[in-house]
Each structure stands twice: as structure tokens, then as C-alpha cells.
Amino acid sequence: MVRIISSQPRKQRKARYNAPHHMRGSLLHASLSKDLQGRYKRRSIRVIKGDTVKVLRGDHTGTEGKVDNVNTKSLKIVVDGVSVKKADGSEVPRPIDPSNVVITDLNLEDKRREQKLSGE
């Protein structure tokens, strides 16, 4: 995880923008729902494609959908059903910060992720 000592917002933003690739995953964590927290004994986990999330903040509050894309460069996720209308009438996906969602269902196709969650 990116260790930021300074309390200055400009230095915190700079650390996030310039974080090395191997540390960006820790910036893509989202909270687990209460029942998942009880089942897996942890509060948050990294969001991956295929997870089902519920949006908690912004114009799309309450929208639930699958994660279509995780962008490690911009540290945003794209959720199915969350989009904005452009001036020409077409709809484009609206990237969301992972801290503004809660994971309601996990994608456990990856055996290593499943093994990590079970605590083995």
C-alpha cells in the first residue's frame, strides 16, 4: 500500500497519481457487504471484473451491476448500468471510484482469490 506521511492534499494526490504499478492494486479496494464481511472475516478486497457492486455515492446511488472493467491507470471501475448521456444522445460508461461502491457478490473464478479468502 502507498504509505503517505504528509497530511497535505497535494502530496496525497501526487502519491496516488505517481504510484508504481505494483502498488496500484491496493488503491482499488472496495468494502464488502455486511454478509460477505461476516463470511470472509475481512472488511475490503480488491475489485475485479465480474464482481457485483452497489453504488453508494453520486448520481447513480443504489444502482447495482457487474464490474465490466477495472482501470489501474486511472484507478476507476466501470459498472454495468452506470452511464451518462452525451450531447449527441449516445450513452457512455461512467467510471466510478472503488471507494464509492460496496461489493455484494464476488467473482470466485480465480482459484487463488478463493484460496486467499478462505485463509488457507
DSSP file (Angstrom, degrees, kcal/mol; ACC not computed):
  #  RESIDUE AA STRUCTURE BP1 BP2  ACC     N-H-->O    O-->H-N    N-H-->O    O-->H-N    TCO  KAPPA ALPHA  PHI   PSI    X-CA   Y-CA   Z-CA
    1    1 A M              0   0    0      0, 0.0     2,-0.5     0, 0.0    23,-0.1   0.000 360.0 360.0 360.0 147.6    0.0    0.0    0.0
    2    2 A V        -     0   0    0     21,-0.3     2,-0.8     1,-0.1    14,-0.0  -0.574 360.0-147.2 -72.2 118.8    1.1    3.5   -0.7
    3    3 A R        -     0   0    0     -2,-0.5     2,-0.6    12,-0.1    -1,-0.1  -0.802  17.1-174.6 -92.9 112.2    2.4    5.0    2.6
    4    4 A I        +     0   0    0     -2,-0.8     8,-0.1     1,-0.2    -2,-0.0  -0.933  12.1 175.7-111.8 116.5    1.7    8.7    2.6
    5    5 A I        +     0   0    0     -2,-0.6    -1,-0.2     2,-0.0     7,-0.1   0.847  55.8  84.4 -87.3 -37.7    3.1   10.5    5.6
    6    6 A S        -     0   0    0      1,-0.1    -2,-0.0     2,-0.1     0, 0.0  -0.324  62.2-153.1 -70.5 148.1    2.1   14.1    4.7
    7    7 A S        +     0   0    0      4,-0.0    -1,-0.1     5,-0.0     3,-0.0   0.386  62.2 114.4 -96.4   1.1   -1.3   15.4    5.5
    8    8 A Q    >>  -     0   0    0      1,-0.1     4,-1.9     2,-0.0     3,-0.7  -0.600  65.1-142.3 -76.1 125.6   -1.2   17.9    2.6
    9    9 A P  H 3> S+     0   0    0      0, 0.0     4,-2.7     0, 0.0     5,-0.2   0.846  98.9  57.7 -56.5 -35.8   -3.8   17.0    0.0
   10   10 A R  H 3> S+     0   0    0      1,-0.2     4,-2.1     2,-0.2     5,-0.1   0.881 109.0  45.0 -64.8 -36.3   -1.5   17.9   -2.9
   11   11 A K  H <> S+     0   0    0     -3,-0.7     4,-2.0     2,-0.2    -1,-0.2   0.832 111.8  52.3 -76.4 -32.1    1.1   15.4   -1.7
   12   12 A Q  H  X S+     0   0    0     -4,-1.9     4,-1.8     2,-0.2    -2,-0.2   0.926 112.2  45.7 -66.5 -44.4   -1.5   12.7   -1.1
   13   13 A R  H  X S+     0   0    0     -4,-2.7     4,-2.8     1,-0.2     5,-0.2   0.923 111.5  52.4 -62.6 -44.1   -2.9   13.2   -4.7
   14   14 A K  H  X S+     0   0    0     -4,-2.1     4,-2.3     1,-0.2    -1,-0.2   0.894 107.6  51.8 -60.2 -40.3    0.7   13.2   -6.1
   15   15 A A  H  < S+     0   0    0     -4,-2.0    -1,-0.2     2,-0.2    -2,-0.2   0.887 112.0  46.7 -64.3 -38.7    1.4    9.9   -4.4
   16   16 A R  H >< S+     0   0    0     -4,-1.8     3,-1.0     2,-0.2    -2,-0.2   0.931 114.2  46.5 -67.6 -45.6   -1.7    8.3   -5.8
   17   17 A Y  H 3< S+     0   0    0     -4,-2.8    -2,-0.2     1,-0.2    -1,-0.2   0.855 119.8  39.5 -65.5 -35.4   -1.1    9.6   -9.4
   18   18 A N  T 3< S+     0   0    0     -4,-2.3    -1,-0.2    -5,-0.2    -2,-0.2   0.220  83.1 135.6-101.4  14.4    2.6    8.5   -9.3
   19   19 A A    <   -     0   0    0     -3,-1.0     5,-0.1    -4,-0.2    -3,-0.1  -0.371  60.2-110.4 -63.7 137.9    2.1    5.2   -7.5
   20   20 A P    >>  -     0   0    0      0, 0.0     3,-1.8     0, 0.0     4,-0.8  -0.269  29.2-106.3 -67.3 159.6    4.1    2.4   -9.1
   21   21 A H  G >4 S+     0   0    0      1,-0.3     3,-0.8     2,-0.2     4,-0.5   0.839 117.0  57.1 -57.1 -38.9    2.1   -0.4  -10.8
   22   22 A H  G 34 S+     0   0    0      1,-0.2    -1,-0.3     2,-0.1     4,-0.1   0.618 110.1  45.8 -72.9 -10.4    2.6   -3.0   -8.1
   23   23 A M  G X4 S+     0   0    0     -3,-1.8     3,-0.7     1,-0.1     4,-0.5   0.512  89.7  82.9-105.3  -8.3    1.0   -0.7   -5.5
   24   24 A R  G X< S+     0   0    0     -4,-0.8     3,-1.0    -3,-0.8     4,-0.3   0.790  79.4  67.3 -68.7 -27.0   -2.0    0.4   -7.6
   25   25 A G  G >  S+     0   0    0     -4,-0.5     3,-1.4     1,-0.3    -1,-0.2   0.851  94.5  57.1 -60.8 -35.4   -4.0   -2.7   -6.7
   26   26 A S  G X  S+     0   0    0     -3,-0.7     3,-0.6     1,-0.3    -1,-0.3   0.726 101.9  56.7 -70.0 -19.6   -4.2   -1.6   -3.0
   27   27 A L  G <  S+     0   0    0     -3,-1.0    -1,-0.3    -4,-0.5    -2,-0.2   0.459  98.0  64.1 -87.2  -1.8   -5.8    1.6   -4.3
   28   28 A L  G <  S+     0   0    0     -3,-1.4    19,-2.4    -4,-0.3     2,-0.2   0.010  74.4 126.8-109.8  26.0   -8.6   -0.4   -6.0
   29   29 A H  E <   -A   46   0A   0     -3,-0.6     2,-0.3    17,-0.3    17,-0.3  -0.574  36.5-170.6 -83.3 147.6  -10.1   -1.9   -2.8
   30   30 A A  E     -A   45   0A   0     15,-2.5    15,-2.0    -2,-0.2    72,-0.1  -0.958  29.1 -97.2-133.8 154.5  -13.8   -1.7   -2.0
   31   31 A S  E     -Ab  44 102A   0     70,-0.8    72,-3.2    -2,-0.3    13,-0.3  -0.339  34.6-127.3 -68.1 149.4  -15.8   -2.5    1.1
   32   32 A L  E     - b   0 103A   0     11,-3.1    72,-0.2    70,-0.2    -1,-0.1  -0.675  30.1-101.1 -91.1 152.9  -17.5   -5.9    1.3
   33   33 A S     >  -     0   0    0     70,-2.1     4,-2.6    -2,-0.3     5,-0.2  -0.260  40.2-100.6 -66.8 164.1  -21.2   -6.1    2.2
   34   34 A K  H  > S+     0   0    0      1,-0.2     4,-2.0     2,-0.2     5,-0.1   0.877 122.8  48.5 -57.6 -42.3  -22.1   -7.0    5.8
   35   35 A D  H  > S+     0   0    0      1,-0.2     4,-1.8     2,-0.2    -1,-0.2   0.871 112.9  47.8 -69.6 -34.1  -22.9  -10.6    5.0
   36   36 A L  H  > S+     0   0    0      2,-0.2     4,-2.7    67,-0.2     6,-0.3   0.860 108.9  54.7 -71.4 -34.7  -19.6  -11.0    3.0
   37   37 A Q  H  X>S+     0   0    0     -4,-2.6     4,-1.5     1,-0.2     5,-0.6   0.915 110.5  46.3 -61.6 -42.4  -17.7   -9.4    5.8
   38   38 A G  H  <5S+     0   0    0     -4,-2.0    -2,-0.2    -5,-0.2    -1,-0.2   0.878 115.2  46.4 -66.5 -38.1  -19.1  -12.0    8.2
   39   39 A R  H  <5S+     0   0    0     -4,-1.8    -2,-0.2     1,-0.2    -1,-0.2   0.899 124.8  28.6 -72.7 -41.8  -18.4  -14.9    5.9
   40   40 A Y  H  <5S-     0   0    0     -4,-2.7    -2,-0.2     2,-0.2    -1,-0.2   0.453  96.7-129.8-103.9  -1.3  -14.8  -14.0    4.9
   41   41 A K  T  <5S+     0   0    0     -4,-1.5     2,-0.3    -5,-0.2    -3,-0.2   0.861  72.7 100.2  56.4  40.7  -13.8  -12.1    8.1
   42   42 A R      < -     0   0    0     -5,-0.6    -2,-0.2    -6,-0.3    -1,-0.2  -0.986  65.1-141.7-151.5 155.5  -12.4   -9.1    6.3
   43   43 A R  S    S+     0   0    0     -2,-0.3   -11,-3.1     1,-0.2     2,-0.3   0.823  78.1  12.5 -89.1 -34.4  -13.7   -5.6    5.5
   44   44 A S  E     -A   31   0A   0    -13,-0.3     2,-0.3    -7,-0.1   -13,-0.2  -0.930  53.5-175.2-144.1 164.4  -12.5   -5.0    2.0
   45   45 A I  E     -A   30   0A   0    -15,-2.0   -15,-2.5    -2,-0.3     2,-0.2  -0.973  41.6 -83.1-154.7 159.8  -11.0   -6.6   -1.1
   46   46 A R  E     -A   29   0A   0     -2,-0.3     2,-0.3   -17,-0.3   -17,-0.3  -0.452  47.0-120.8 -69.3 137.5   -9.6   -5.6   -4.4
   47   47 A V        -     0   0    0    -19,-2.4     2,-0.3   -22,-0.2    -1,-0.1  -0.612  35.3-179.0 -79.4 135.2  -12.3   -5.2   -7.1
   48   48 A I    >   -     0   0    0     -2,-0.3     3,-1.8    21,-0.0    19,-0.3  -0.885  39.0 -78.4-129.0 165.3  -12.0   -7.4  -10.2
   49   49 A K  T 3  S+     0   0    0     -2,-0.3    19,-0.2     1,-0.2     3,-0.1  -0.396 116.2  32.8 -61.1 132.1  -14.0   -7.8  -13.4
   50   50 A G  T 3  S+     0   0    0     17,-1.8    -1,-0.2     1,-0.4    58,-0.1   0.165  84.2 126.5 104.6 -17.6  -17.1   -9.9  -12.7
   51   51 A D    <   -     0   0    0     -3,-1.8    16,-2.6    56,-0.1     2,-0.5  -0.419  59.2-128.2 -67.4 149.1  -17.8   -8.7   -9.1
   52   52 A T  E     -DC  66 105A   0     53,-2.8    52,-2.5    14,-0.2    53,-1.7  -0.898  34.5-180.0-100.3 128.2  -21.3   -7.4   -8.4
   53   53 A V  E     -DC  65 103A   0     12,-2.7    12,-2.2    -2,-0.5     2,-0.4  -0.876  24.6-141.6-128.4 158.3  -21.2   -4.0   -6.7
   54   54 A K  E     -DC  64 102A   0     48,-2.5    48,-2.1    -2,-0.3     2,-0.3  -0.986  25.4-126.6-119.8 128.9  -23.8   -1.5   -5.4
   55   55 A V  E     + C   0 101A   0      8,-2.7     7,-3.1    -2,-0.4    46,-0.2  -0.585  26.6 178.1 -78.1 130.7  -23.0    2.2   -5.9
   56   56 A L        +     0   0    0     44,-3.1     2,-0.3    -2,-0.3    45,-0.2   0.651  60.4  42.1-105.2 -21.5  -23.2    4.2   -2.7
   57   57 A R  S    S+     0   0    0     43,-1.1     3,-0.4     3,-0.1     2,-0.1  -0.907  89.6  21.8-130.3 153.8  -22.3    7.8   -3.8
   58   58 A G  S >  S-     0   0    0     -2,-0.3     3,-1.2     1,-0.2    -3,-0.0  -0.383 103.7 -37.6  95.6-168.9  -23.1   10.1   -6.7
   59   59 A D  T 3  S+     0   0    0      1,-0.3    -1,-0.2    -2,-0.1     0, 0.0   0.715 133.1  54.0 -67.4 -22.7  -25.9   10.4   -9.3
   60   60 A H  T >  S+     0   0    0     -3,-0.4     3,-2.1     3,-0.1    -5,-0.3   0.003  74.8 157.0-104.9  28.2  -26.2    6.6   -9.6
   61   61 A T  T <   +     0   0    0     -3,-1.2    -5,-0.2     1,-0.3     3,-0.1  -0.284  67.5  20.6 -56.2 133.1  -26.7    5.8   -5.9
   62   62 A G  T 3  S+     0   0    0     -7,-3.1    -1,-0.3     1,-0.3     2,-0.2   0.220  87.4 135.1  92.6 -14.2  -28.4    2.5   -5.4
   63   63 A T    <   -     0   0    0     -3,-2.1    -8,-2.7    -8,-0.1     2,-0.4  -0.502  37.3-162.5 -70.5 132.6  -27.5    1.1   -8.8
   64   64 A E  E     +D   54   0A   0    -10,-0.2     2,-0.3    -2,-0.2   -10,-0.2  -0.955  25.3 131.6-118.5 136.2  -26.3   -2.5   -8.7
   65   65 A G  E     -D   53   0A   0    -12,-2.2   -12,-2.7    -2,-0.4     2,-0.2  -0.986  52.9 -78.9-169.1 171.5  -24.4   -4.2  -11.5
   66   66 A K  E     -D   52   0A   0     -2,-0.3    14,-3.1   -14,-0.2     2,-0.6  -0.522  47.9-107.7 -81.4 149.9  -21.4   -6.2  -12.6
   67   67 A V  E     -E   79   0B   0    -16,-2.6   -17,-1.8   -19,-0.3    12,-0.2  -0.687  34.4-178.3 -78.0 119.6  -18.0   -4.7  -12.9
   68   68 A D  E     +     0   0B   0     10,-2.8     2,-0.3    -2,-0.6    11,-0.2   0.800  64.8   6.9 -87.3 -32.3  -17.2   -4.5  -16.7
   69   69 A N  E     -E   78   0B   0      9,-1.3     9,-2.7   -21,-0.1     2,-0.5  -0.997  52.9-154.5-154.6 143.4  -13.7   -3.0  -16.5
   70   70 A V  E     -E   77   0B   0     -2,-0.3     2,-0.8     7,-0.2     7,-0.2  -0.984  14.9-159.1-122.0 118.3  -11.1   -2.1  -13.9
   71   71 A N  E  >> -E   76   0B   0      5,-2.9     5,-1.4    -2,-0.5     4,-1.0  -0.850  10.9-177.2-102.0 106.5   -8.7    0.6  -15.0
   72   72 A T  T  45S+     0   0    0     -2,-0.8    -1,-0.2     3,-0.2   -45,-0.1   0.722  81.0  59.9 -75.0 -20.2   -5.5    0.5  -13.0
   73   73 A K  T  45S+     0   0    0      1,-0.2    -1,-0.2     3,-0.1    -2,-0.0   0.949 119.7  24.4 -71.0 -49.6   -4.1    3.6  -14.7
   74   74 A S  T  45S-     0   0    0      2,-0.1    -2,-0.2     0, 0.0    -1,-0.2   0.466 103.0-126.8 -95.5  -1.7   -6.9    6.0  -13.6
   75   75 A L  T  <5 +     0   0    0     -4,-1.0     2,-0.3     1,-0.2    -3,-0.2   0.876  67.7 124.0  58.1  42.0   -7.9    3.9  -10.5
   76   76 A K  E   < -E   71   0B   0     -5,-1.4    -5,-2.9    21,-0.2     2,-0.3  -0.869  50.3-143.4-127.5 160.6  -11.5    3.7  -11.6
   77   77 A I  E     -EF  70  96B   0     19,-2.9    19,-3.0    -2,-0.3     2,-0.5  -0.923   9.7-139.2-122.3 152.6  -14.0    0.9  -12.3
   78   78 A V  E     -E   69   0B   0     -9,-2.7   -10,-2.8    -2,-0.3    -9,-1.3  -0.957  19.2-160.6-112.2 124.0  -16.8    0.7  -14.9
   79   79 A V  E >   -E   67   0B   0     -2,-0.5     3,-1.9    15,-0.5    15,-0.3  -0.866  25.2-110.3-108.5 136.3  -20.1   -0.8  -13.7
   80   80 A D  T 3  S+     0   0    0    -14,-3.1     3,-0.1    -2,-0.4    -1,-0.0  -0.446 105.7  23.4 -62.0 127.6  -22.8   -2.2  -16.0
   81   81 A G  T 3  S+     0   0    0     -2,-0.2     2,-0.7     1,-0.2    -1,-0.3   0.322  94.7 107.4  97.2  -7.0  -25.8    0.1  -15.9
   82   82 A V    <   +     0   0    0     -3,-1.9    12,-2.1    12,-0.1     2,-0.3  -0.890  45.9 132.7-107.4 105.6  -23.9    3.2  -14.8
   83   83 A S  E     -G   93   0C   0     -2,-0.7     2,-0.3    10,-0.3     8,-0.0  -0.947  43.4-136.3-146.9 164.3  -23.6    5.6  -17.8
   84   84 A V  E     -G   92   0C   0      8,-2.5     8,-2.4    -2,-0.3     2,-0.4  -0.925  24.8-117.6-124.0 151.3  -24.1    9.2  -18.8
   85   85 A K  E     -G   91   0C   0     -2,-0.3     6,-0.2     6,-0.2     2,-0.1  -0.745  26.3-142.7 -91.3 131.7  -25.8   10.6  -21.8
   86   86 A K    >   -     0   0    0      4,-3.5     3,-1.8    -2,-0.4    -1,-0.0  -0.353  31.1 -99.4 -84.9 171.2  -23.7   12.7  -24.2
   87   87 A A  T 3  S+     0   0    0      1,-0.3    -1,-0.1     2,-0.1    -2,-0.0   0.806 123.6  55.4 -61.9 -31.0  -24.9   15.8  -26.1
   88   88 A D  T 3  S-     0   0    0      2,-0.1    -1,-0.3     1,-0.0     3,-0.1   0.451 121.8-105.8 -83.8   1.2  -25.4   13.8  -29.2
   89   89 A G  S <  S+     0   0    0     -3,-1.8    -2,-0.1     1,-0.3     2,-0.1   0.248  79.5 126.6  98.2 -13.4  -27.7   11.3  -27.3
   90   90 A S        -     0   0    0     -5,-0.1    -4,-3.5     1,-0.0     2,-0.4  -0.430  55.2-127.9 -78.0 155.5  -25.3    8.4  -27.1
   91   91 A E  E     -G   85   0C   0     -6,-0.2    -6,-0.2    -2,-0.1    -1,-0.0  -0.865  22.2-172.2-107.7 138.2  -24.5    6.8  -23.7
   92   92 A V  E     -G   84   0C   0     -8,-2.4    -8,-2.5    -2,-0.4     2,-0.0  -0.948  33.5 -97.9-125.1 147.4  -21.0    6.3  -22.4
   93   93 A P  E     -G   83   0C   0      0, 0.0   -10,-0.3     0, 0.0   -13,-0.1  -0.331  32.3-135.5 -63.9 145.1  -20.0    4.4  -19.3
   94   94 A R        -     0   0    0    -12,-2.1   -15,-0.5   -15,-0.3   -17,-0.1  -0.904  16.6-134.4-105.3 111.7  -19.3    6.5  -16.2
   95   95 A P        -     0   0    0      0, 0.0     2,-0.3     0, 0.0   -17,-0.2  -0.385  23.7-159.9 -64.8 142.7  -16.1    5.5  -14.4
   96   96 A I  B     -F   77   0B   0    -19,-3.0   -19,-2.9    -2,-0.1     5,-0.1  -0.937  21.0-113.3-126.4 145.7  -16.5    5.3  -10.6
   97   97 A D    >   -     0   0    0     -2,-0.3     3,-2.0   -21,-0.2   -21,-0.2  -0.607  26.5-129.9 -73.9 135.5  -14.0    5.3   -7.7
   98   98 A P  G >  S+     0   0    0      0, 0.0     3,-1.3     0, 0.0   -67,-0.3   0.750 104.6  66.9 -61.1 -23.3  -13.9    1.9   -5.9
   99   99 A S  G 3  S+     0   0    0      1,-0.3   -68,-0.1   -72,-0.2   -69,-0.1   0.661  93.8  61.2 -71.1 -13.3  -14.3    3.6   -2.6
  100  100 A N  G <  S+     0   0    0     -3,-2.0   -44,-3.1   -43,-0.1   -43,-1.1   0.241  99.6  64.4 -97.3  12.5  -17.9    4.7   -3.6
  101  101 A V  E <   - C   0  55A   0     -3,-1.3   -70,-0.8   -46,-0.2     2,-0.4  -0.891  66.0-143.6-129.9 162.0  -19.2    1.1   -4.1
  102  102 A V  E     -bC  31  54A   0    -48,-2.1   -48,-2.5    -2,-0.3     2,-0.5  -0.994  25.0-123.5-124.1 135.3  -19.8   -1.9   -1.9
  103  103 A I  E     +bC  32  53A   0    -72,-3.2   -70,-2.1    -2,-0.4   -50,-0.3  -0.658  31.5 172.4 -80.7 122.7  -19.2   -5.4   -3.2
  104  104 A T  E     +     0   0A   0    -52,-2.5     2,-0.3    -2,-0.5   -51,-0.2   0.674  69.0  20.7-103.3 -22.6  -22.3   -7.5   -2.9
  105  105 A D  E    S- C   0  52A   0    -53,-1.7   -53,-2.8   -69,-0.0    -1,-0.3  -0.978  74.5-137.6-149.1 134.7  -21.2  -10.6   -4.8
  106  106 A L        -     0   0    0     -2,-0.3     2,-0.8   -55,-0.2   -55,-0.1  -0.665  12.7-130.2 -96.8 146.2  -17.7  -11.9   -5.5
  107  107 A N        +     0   0    0     -2,-0.3     3,-0.4     1,-0.1   -56,-0.1  -0.852  29.2 176.6 -89.4 108.2  -16.3  -13.4   -8.7
  108  108 A L        +     0   0    0     -2,-0.8     6,-0.1     1,-0.2    -1,-0.1  -0.015  44.3 111.5-107.1  29.2  -14.6  -16.5   -7.5
  109  109 A E        +     0   0    0      4,-0.0     2,-0.6     5,-0.0    -1,-0.2   0.830  62.6  80.6 -68.3 -30.6  -13.5  -18.0  -10.8
  110  110 A D  S  > S-     0   0    0     -3,-0.4     4,-1.9     1,-0.2     3,-0.2  -0.684  71.2-157.6 -78.7 116.1   -9.9  -17.3   -9.9
  111  111 A K  H  > S+     0   0    0     -2,-0.6     4,-2.3     1,-0.2    -1,-0.2   0.826  90.6  56.4 -66.8 -32.2   -8.8  -20.1   -7.6
  112  112 A R  H  > S+     0   0    0      2,-0.2     4,-2.2     1,-0.2    -1,-0.2   0.881 107.4  48.7 -67.6 -36.5   -6.0  -18.1   -6.0
  113  113 A R  H  > S+     0   0    0      2,-0.2     4,-2.1    -3,-0.2    -2,-0.2   0.913 112.1  48.5 -67.0 -42.5   -8.5  -15.4   -4.9
  114  114 A E  H  X S+     0   0    0     -4,-1.9     4,-1.8     1,-0.2    -2,-0.2   0.892 112.1  49.3 -63.3 -40.3  -10.9  -18.0   -3.5
  115  115 A Q  H  X>S+     0   0    0     -4,-2.3     5,-1.5     2,-0.2     4,-0.8   0.888 109.8  51.4 -67.2 -40.1   -7.9  -19.6   -1.6
  116  116 A K  H  <5S+     0   0    0     -4,-2.2     3,-0.5     1,-0.2    -2,-0.2   0.882 110.4  49.2 -64.1 -39.0   -6.8  -16.2   -0.2
  117  117 A L  H  <5S+     0   0    0     -4,-2.1    -1,-0.2     1,-0.2    -2,-0.2   0.849 106.4  55.1 -69.7 -34.4  -10.4  -15.5    1.0
  118  118 A S  H  <5S-     0   0    0     -4,-1.8    -1,-0.2    -5,-0.2    -2,-0.2   0.651 110.9-122.1 -75.9 -13.0  -10.7  -18.9    2.7
  119  119 A G  T  <5       0   0    0     -4,-0.8    -3,-0.2    -3,-0.5    -2,-0.1   0.694 360.0 360.0  84.6  19.6   -7.5  -18.2    4.7
  120  120 A E      <       0   0    0     -5,-1.5    -4,-0.1     0, 0.0    -5,-0.1   0.461 360.0 360.0 -83.0 360.0   -5.5  -21.2    3.5
